[in-house]
Amino acid sequence: MEAIRTRGGGWIEATPIAFTHPDPLLPKLRKTYGWRSQQVVDHLKAWPEIDVPGVGPVKATHVTAKTAHYKGTMSMFERLGFTPINRDDQERSWWWVPSEQVVMRLKV
C-alpha cells in the first residue's frame, strides 16, 4: 500500500473470503455418503452466513488444516481500512463446496 501511495495513490481492490467455518462434520458426511449426496445437501442448507453491509448475505468458506485458504479473510482487510463493496461473482463456489468472496476497496 505504501508503494502505491508514494507513486501518487489510487484504488486497491482485494477479493478475500468473507469468513471461515471449520466444520468437522462436512468431510465425514462426504466420505460416508458422497460429495453430492442428499445428506451433504441437507447439511449445507444450514451453512452459516453473515450479512455484509452494502453487499448482503455471504456464506462462510469451509476451511480445514488441509484446505487453509490463501486469499485472506474480510476482517484482515477491514483492519487495513478496506470496505466491502460487492460480492465477487467471478469466484462463486459450487453448491457442494461452500465459499463466497467479497470485493473490498481502499483509496490510498
N, C-alpha and C positions, 0 to 999 in steps of 0.2 A: 504494500500500500504506500509505503514511503517513497519507493521508486516512482510510482505513478504521480504522487503529489509533487515531487521535485521536478518532474517533466511537464508540469502545468495542470495536473489533475484530470479528472474525468470520472466516468461511471465505472464501477466494478460490479459485475454480476457473478453470483455463485448459485449452484443448484444442490444444496445439501438435502439429506433426508430430513423429514420432519422430526421424528424421534424414534428411538429403538424400542423393541419389545422382545426380550429374550423369553421365548415360550418353550419350555421343555416338552410339553405335550405334543406340539405340532410334528416334530420329527418322529415321535413314536407312532402317531396316527399314520403318517406317510409310510413308515416302514411296515406297519401291520396291515394297512388296508390299501395302500397305493396313493400316489400323489394327487390324483384327481377323484378320489373316492367320495362317496356321499358323506362319510364321517369327516373328511377334511373340509368339504364344502360347509357342513353344518358348523364345524369349529370356527371357520373363517368368517361366518356371518356375524359373530360377536367380536370380531377383531377390533382392538382399541383404535380410536382416532381422537384427534383434538381439533378444536375449531380455531383456525388461524385467522386472526382479524384481517379482513380485506381479501382473504383467499377462500375461506370456508373449511369444511371438514377435510382432514388429511389423515390417511391411515399410517399406522406405525410400520416400521421395517423390521422384519424378523431377523434377529442377529444372534449368532452363537459364536463360540470361540473359533469355530472353523470358518465362519462366514462373516467375520467382522467387516463392516462396511468401510470403504476408503474415502467416501465423499464428505465426511463430517456431518454434524447434526446442526439443525437450525439454531439451537441455543448457542453453539460455538460462534456462529456468525453474528448473532444478536449482540453478544458481548463486545464485538468489534464495531458495532454501530449499524450493521446491515438491517434492513427492514424487508419483510416478505411482501412481494407484490403480486404473485400469481402462483398457480400450480404448474409444475413442469410437465406438460402433456407429452413432451418428447420422450420422457423416461417413465411412462406408465407401466405398471407391473402387470404381469399376467395374474389372473384371479387367484391362482394357486400359489403364487409367490408374492405375498403382500409387501409392498414397498411403494411409497409415494414421496416425491421430492418437491421442493418449493423453490421458486426463483426468488432470490433475495438481491437487493441492490444497495449500493453505498456510493455516495458522491464524495470524492476526495479532491 
